[in-house]
């Protein structure tokens, strides 16, 4: 459990750092460990997050829409570190020729009802 005040400070700081690093607003939150306290979505929304992406089912209900793992091929930096380049190449080979989309795009489609 992380107190709401700590979450507020952490999310605000992270949003500022990421926006500066990528020179664009960051609108997706991937909760660490796929764990999300109920208050976290509201705090994230207040700081510009528009979509959540984690192991929950895809949904348009709730404080923020959720782009669930079933919407694509999901992996994290830890997976690449543990599996190395051969693991990453194998994952990419599995989806060769498929359309690549960012979670932001999937969230926009989810909200608009576009398939």
Secondary structure, 3 states (H helix, E strand, C coil): CCCHHHHHHHHHHHHHHHHHHHCCCCCEECCHHHCCCHHHHHHHHHCCCCEEEECCCCECCCCCEEEEHHHCCCCCHHHHHHHHHHHHHHHHHHCCCCCCCCHHHHHHHHHHCCC
